[in-house]
C-alpha cells in the first residue's frame, strides 16, 4: 500500500514522495512511517519518522471533521526561497491543497482537532541571497530545533475560533530559547479574548490574565473599530533572555519586575499603573501615560504623569553593571535620584515639568522643547535653593547656590548652540565667600560668553 500511495502522491504533487509503511487501525486511525517529501528542485522539504492521525467516523458522517489527535514525531521541515521576490519551495504544496472550486464561497467549515502533538521537531527557513549570521537572530535564516508542541483546536468555523496552546518550546540557532508558551484564544466576528497567557524564557516569567479585543468585522474599516483592554500581571523579566534579538540587552542579566494595564483604540491608548522595578527596589518607575492618535506619529499627543522615579546609589551600580558600563563619578556624588513630574505635548513640541531631588539638593524645572526640523529650541525656568553645587561637581572652591532663572536656547546643525540665562541668584558660595542677591543676564553665542552679573 505504501508504494502505491507514494507513487500517487508523487504524481499529484509532481515531486518525489516516499512512505515506508502505512498502518490503518480500526478504520479511524492511520499511521505513516518514514515520510519524505521533496521540493520541486529535489531537495528535502518534509521528513518525519512518524505521522499519525485518529479521527471520528461518527462526526464525519454528520459533516463535521473531528480529529482526536495528530502526532508528528521527528519532523524536519526545510523551507527556503532564492530571494524576496521568488516563490518559496513549499508554494506548490499550498497550491495543491487549495480548493480549485470557487463556485461555493459559503462552504461551511467545521473542524475540531483535540490535540496536535509535535515531538523532536525541527524547522528551518533560509533566504538564499542573504548572508547567514551564526549566533545572531536573523529572520531570513531561521533554524528552530528541539521543537515540542501540544495544541488543541476546539473549534474552527467560518466565523469563530477556539484554541488552546498547552505547550510550545524550542531553541533557535541564535541562542534564543523558548522554555514554554501557553494560552487560550477564543475569537469570533465581534471579539477576541486571549487568556491564561504564560511565557517562560530561561530567566523570564511573563503572565497576562486576560487581553480582550472588541471589533466589528462587518465594517468596511474594521481596524478602526478595534478596542483593546488587558493587564500584565506582576512578572519577572530578564532582558538578557532576548539579547539575541536585541544585542544591547545581552548584558542585562538581572531580573526586573513589570506590571501594567492597557486600554485603548486607534484614536487613543492609555497605559495605566505601569510599574517597573528591580528586585530590591533600588530602581523604581511608576507612570501613567495617555497617547492620542497613537498610529500617526506626526499627530500623536502625549500626556505622561510620572509620580515616582527613583534610583538609589546601589541602583546606579545595578544599572551600570547590567548595561555593561561604568558609573560616572557625578552619579556617585548624586547619592540618589528621584523625579516627580509630567510630560505633555507632541514628540516635536513637548513641555516637561517636575521636581528632581538628590543628595545635593532639589531642582524644579519647567521646560518647553520645540524639536521641529533641524532647529531645536528650548525655554523654561529652573529653580533651586541652597543646592550643593560644589559637592556635585567635586569643585572645592564652589559651595552652595540658589537659583531662580529663565533659560532659553537653540541648537542647529553645523553651528554653535546658543543659550541665554536671565534671573536671580539669591545665594552663591565661592572660595568660602558668600554672595547674595546676584542678578544675571548672560548669553552664549558663536562660542563666546557675554553678559552681566550684578551684585547688590
C-alpha positions in Angstrom: 0.0 0.0 0.0 2.8 2.4 0.9 4.3 2.1 -2.6 1.0 2.8 -4.3 0.2 5.8 -2.2 3.8 7.2 -2.6 3.5 6.9 -6.4 0.1 8.5 -6.5 1.2 11.4 -4.2 4.3 11.9 -6.3 2.1 12.1 -9.4 -0.3 14.6 -7.8 2.4 16.8 -6.3 4.9 16.4 -9.2 7.7 15.7 -6.9 9.2 12.7 -5.1 7.2 11.4 -2.2 8.2 8.3 -0.1 6.4 6.5 2.7 8.0 3.4 4.1 4.9 1.9 5.8 1.2 2.7 6.2 -0.8 1.2 9.0 -4.6 1.7 9.3 -6.1 0.6 12.6 -9.8 0.2 13.5 -10.8 2.3 10.4 -10.3 5.5 12.3 -6.5 5.7 12.8 -3.8 6.0 10.2 0.0 5.8 10.8 2.7 6.7 8.3 6.3 5.7 9.0 9.4 7.4 7.5 7.6 10.0 5.4 9.7 12.1 2.9 8.5 14.8 0.5 11.0 16.7 -1.7 10.5 20.1 -3.2 10.4 20.7 -7.0 14.2 21.0 -7.1 14.7 17.7 -5.5 15.8 19.0 -2.1 14.3 17.7 1.2 11.1 19.6 2.1 9.4 17.5 4.8 10.7 14.4 6.6 9.1 12.7 9.6 9.9 9.4 11.3 6.2 9.0 12.1 2.9 10.8 11.3 -0.4 9.6 12.7 -4.0 10.8 13.0 -7.0 9.5 14.8 -10.4 10.8 13.7 -14.1 10.3 14.5 -16.1 8.5 11.8 -19.4 9.3 13.5 -18.8 13.0 13.4 -17.6 12.8 9.8 -21.0 11.3 8.8 -22.6 14.3 10.4 -20.5 16.6 8.2 -18.2 17.6 11.0 -14.4 16.9 10.9 -13.3 15.9 14.4 -9.7 14.6 14.7 -8.9 13.2 18.1 -5.2 13.7 17.7 -2.4 14.3 15.2 1.1 13.3 16.1 4.3 14.3 14.3 7.5 12.6 15.5 11.0 13.8 14.4 9.5 16.1 11.8 12.1 18.1 9.8 10.7 21.0 7.7 13.2 22.7 5.4 11.8 25.9 3.9 13.7 28.2 1.6 13.5 30.7 -1.2 16.1 32.2 -3.6 15.3 35.8 -2.8 12.4 38.0 -1.5 10.7 38.1 -4.9 10.8 34.4 -5.7 8.2 31.8 -4.6 9.2 29.7 -1.6 9.9 26.0 -2.1 6.7 25.0 -0.4 4.4 27.1 -2.6 3.5 24.1 -4.8 2.1 22.3 -1.7 -0.2 25.3 -0.8 -1.4 25.4 -4.4 -2.1 21.6 -4.4 -4.0 21.7 -1.2 -6.0 24.8 -2.1 -9.5 24.2 -3.4 -9.9 24.8 -7.2 -13.7 25.0 -6.8 -14.5 28.7 -6.2 -18.2 28.4 -7.1 -19.3 27.9 -3.5 -17.9 30.8 -1.4 -20.1 30.0 1.5 -18.8 26.5 2.3 -19.3 25.8 6.0 -16.1 25.0 7.8 -16.5 22.9 11.0 -13.2 21.5 12.2 -12.1 20.2 15.6 -8.7 18.8 16.5 -8.5 17.7 20.1 -4.7 17.5 20.1 -1.8 18.2 17.8 1.4 16.8 19.3 4.9 17.5 17.9 8.0 15.9 19.4 11.6 16.4 18.4 10.6 18.8 15.6 13.0 20.9 13.5 12.1 23.8 11.2 14.5 25.8 9.1 14.0 28.7 6.8 16.7 30.3 4.5 16.6 33.1 2.0 19.5 32.1 -0.1 20.6 35.5 -1.3 21.1 36.8 2.3 24.2 36.1 4.3 23.9 33.9 7.4 24.7 35.3 10.9 25.6 32.3 13.1 24.8 33.1 16.8 22.7 36.1 15.9 18.9 36.2 15.3 18.2 36.6 11.6 14.6 36.4 10.3 15.9 35.4 6.9 17.8 32.5 8.3 15.8 30.7 11.0 16.8 27.4 12.5 14.4 26.1 15.1 15.3 22.8 16.9 14.0 20.7 19.8 10.5 21.8 18.9 7.8 20.4 21.1 4.1 21.4 20.9 0.7 20.4 22.2 -2.1 22.4 20.6 -5.9 21.9 20.9 -8.2 23.3 18.3 -11.6 23.0 19.9 -13.4 24.7 17.1 -12.6 26.3 13.7 -15.6 27.6 11.8 -16.1 30.3 9.2 -16.9 32.9 11.9 -15.1 31.6 15.1 -12.0 30.1 16.6 -11.4 28.3 19.9 -7.9 27.0 20.5 -5.6 26.3 23.4 -1.8 26.2 23.3 -1.0 23.8 26.0 2.8 23.7 25.3 5.2 25.2 22.9 9.0 25.2 23.3 12.0 25.3 21.0 15.6 26.6 20.6 16.7 28.9 17.8 20.2 28.8 16.4 20.8 32.4 17.6 20.6 31.1 21.2 17.1 32.3 21.8 15.3 29.7 23.9 11.5 29.5 24.4 11.0 27.4 27.6 7.2 27.3 27.3 4.3 29.3 25.9 0.7 28.6 26.9 -2.5 30.5 26.3 -6.2 30.2 25.3 -7.7 32.1 22.4 -11.4 32.5 21.6 -12.4 34.7 18.7 -15.5 35.5 16.6 -16.7 38.3 14.4 -17.2 40.7 17.3 -14.4 40.0 19.8 -11.3 38.0 20.6 -10.1 37.0 24.1 -6.6 35.9 24.9 -6.4 34.4 28.4 -4.1 32.4 30.7 -1.1 33.6 28.7 2.2 32.4 30.2 5.6 32.9 28.6 8.6 31.2 30.0 12.2 32.0 28.9 15.3 30.8 30.7 15.0 33.5 33.4 11.8 35.3 32.5 8.2 34.6 33.5 5.6 36.8 31.8 1.9 36.5 32.7 -1.2 38.1 31.1 -4.5 37.1 32.8 -6.8 38.4 30.0 -6.4 40.5 26.9 -9.6 41.4 25.1 -10.2 43.0 21.7 -13.6 44.1 20.6 -14.3 45.0 16.9 -16.8 44.9 14.1 -15.6 42.7 11.2 -18.7 43.8 9.1 -17.4 47.3 8.9 -15.5 48.4 5.8 -12.8 49.8 8.1 -12.8 47.1 10.8 -9.4 48.1 12.2 -10.9 51.5 13.2 -13.5 49.7 15.4 -10.9 47.8 17.5 -10.9 48.4 21.3 -8.3 46.6 23.4 -8.0 46.1 27.1 -5.8 43.9 29.3 -3.2 43.7 32.0 0.2 42.3 32.6 0.3 40.7 35.9 3.4 41.3 38.0 6.1 39.4 36.0 9.8 38.8 36.3 11.6 39.9 33.2 15.3 39.2 32.5 16.2 41.4 29.4 19.2 39.2 28.5 16.8 36.5 27.6 16.1 38.4 24.4 19.7 39.6 24.0 19.9 37.5 20.8 17.1 39.6 19.3 18.2 43.0 20.9 22.0 42.7 21.4 22.1 45.9 23.6 20.3 43.9 26.3 22.6 40.9 26.3 24.5 42.0 29.4 21.3 42.8 31.4 21.3 39.5 33.3 19.4 40.7 36.4 15.6 40.3 36.7 13.3 43.3 36.9 9.6 43.3 37.9 7.0 44.6 35.5 3.2 45.1 35.6 0.8 47.3 33.7 -2.7 47.9 32.5 -3.5 48.8 28.9 -6.7 50.1 27.3 -7.3 51.9 24.0 -8.4 52.0 20.4 -7.0 53.5 17.2 -7.7 57.1 18.5 -6.3 56.8 22.0 -4.2 54.4 24.1 -3.8 54.5 27.9 -1.1 52.8 29.8 -2.1 52.8 33.5 -0.4 51.5 36.6 2.8 50.9 34.7 5.4 49.8 37.3 8.9 48.7 36.7 11.3 47.9 39.5 14.4 46.0 40.4 14.1 43.1 42.8 15.2 45.2 45.9 13.5 48.4 44.7 16.8 50.2 44.1 15.4 51.2 40.8 11.7 52.1 40.6 9.5 53.6 37.9 5.8 54.3 38.2 4.0 56.1 35.4 0.6 56.8 33.7 0.5 57.6 30.0 -2.2 58.5 27.5 -1.5 58.9 23.8 -3.9 60.4 21.3 -3.5 59.4 17.6 -1.0 56.7 18.5 -0.6 55.4 14.9 0.0 58.9 13.4 3.4 59.9 14.8 3.2 63.4 13.3 -0.1 64.0 15.2 0.5 61.9 18.3 -0.1 63.8 21.6 1.4 62.5 24.8 0.1 63.1 28.3 2.5 61.4 30.7 2.4 61.6 34.5 5.4 60.3 36.4 4.5 60.1 40.1 7.6 58.2 41.1 11.1 57.6 39.6 13.9 56.9 42.0 17.3 55.3 41.8 19.5 54.7 44.8 23.3 54.7 44.9 23.1 50.9 44.7 20.6 51.3 41.8 23.2 53.3 39.8 25.7 50.4 40.2 22.9 47.9 39.3 22.1 49.7 36.0 25.8 50.2 35.1 26.6 46.6 35.7 23.7 45.3 33.6 24.3 47.8 30.9 28.0 47.0 30.8 29.0 50.5 31.7 31.0 52.3 34.3 29.2 54.5 36.9 30.2 58.1 36.2 31.6 59.8 39.3 28.9 62.5 39.1 26.2 59.9 39.6 28.1 58.5 42.7 28.1 62.0 44.1 24.3 62.4 43.5 23.8 59.7 46.2 20.3 59.0 44.9 18.0 60.4 42.3 14.2 61.0 42.4 12.0 62.7 39.9 8.3 63.5 40.0 6.7 65.3 37.2 4.9 65.3 33.8 5.4 65.5 30.1 2.7 66.8 27.8 2.6 67.6 24.1 3.7 66.2 20.8 7.0 64.4 20.0 8.4 67.7 18.5 6.7 70.1 20.8 6.9 68.9 24.4 6.6 70.5 27.9 8.4 68.9 30.8 7.6 69.9 34.3 8.8 68.4 37.6 11.0 68.2 40.7 14.3 66.4 40.7 15.9 65.6 44.1 19.3 64.1 45.0 21.6 64.1 48.0 23.0 67.5 47.0 19.6 69.3 46.8 16.4 69.8 44.9 15.7 71.4 41.4 12.4 72.4 40.0 12.1 72.5 36.2 9.5 73.8 33.7 10.8 73.5 30.2 9.3 73.7 26.8 11.1 71.8 24.0 10.5 72.6 20.3 12.2 69.8 18.3 10.9 70.6 14.9 13.0 70.2 11.8 16.8 70.9 12.1 16.4 73.7 14.6 15.9 72.6 18.2 14.8 75.2 20.7 14.1 75.2 24.4 13.0 77.7 27.0 11.8 77.5 30.6 12.6 78.0 34.2 15.0 76.4 36.7 14.6 76.9 40.5 16.7 75.6 43.4 17.5 76.6 46.9 20.9 76.0 48.6 21.9 73.3 46.1 25.3 71.9 46.9 26.8 72.5 43.5 30.4 72.2 44.7 29.8 68.7 46.1 28.1 67.6 42.8 30.9 68.9 40.6 33.7 67.9 43.0 34.8 71.5 42.9 36.5 72.6 46.2 36.1 76.3 45.6 32.4 76.1 44.9 29.8 75.8 47.6 26.0 76.2 47.7 23.9 78.0 45.1 20.3 79.2 44.9 18.8 79.9 41.5 15.6 81.3 40.0 16.4 81.8 36.4 14.8 81.6 33.0 16.7 79.8 30.3 16.3 80.0 26.5 18.4 78.4 23.8 18.6 76.9 20.4 20.7 74.1 18.7 21.1 74.0 15.0 23.1 71.7 12.8 26.6 72.7 11.9 26.6 75.8 14.2 27.3 76.7 17.8 24.5 76.3 20.3 23.0 79.5 21.7 22.0 79.9 25.3 20.5 82.8 27.3 20.1 82.9 31.1 18.2 85.7 32.9 17.2 85.8 36.5 18.2 85.9 40.1 20.9 84.1 42.1 19.9 84.7 45.7 22.9 82.8 47.0 26.3 81.7 45.7 29.3 80.5 47.7 32.7 80.6 46.1 36.1 80.2 47.9 34.4 80.3 51.2 32.8 83.7 50.4 29.1 84.2 50.3 27.5 86.4 47.7 23.8 87.4 47.9 21.2 88.9 45.6 23.0 88.5 42.3 21.3 89.4 39.1 22.4 87.5 35.9 21.8 88.4 32.3 24.2 86.3 30.2 24.3 84.8 26.7 26.5 82.3 24.9 26.7 82.7 21.2 29.1 81.6 18.5 31.5 80.2 21.1 31.7 83.4 23.2 30.1 84.4 26.6 28.7 87.8 27.0 26.5 89.4 29.8 26.4 90.9 33.2 26.4 89.9 36.8 25.0 92.5 39.3 25.7 92.1 43.0 23.7 94.2 45.4 
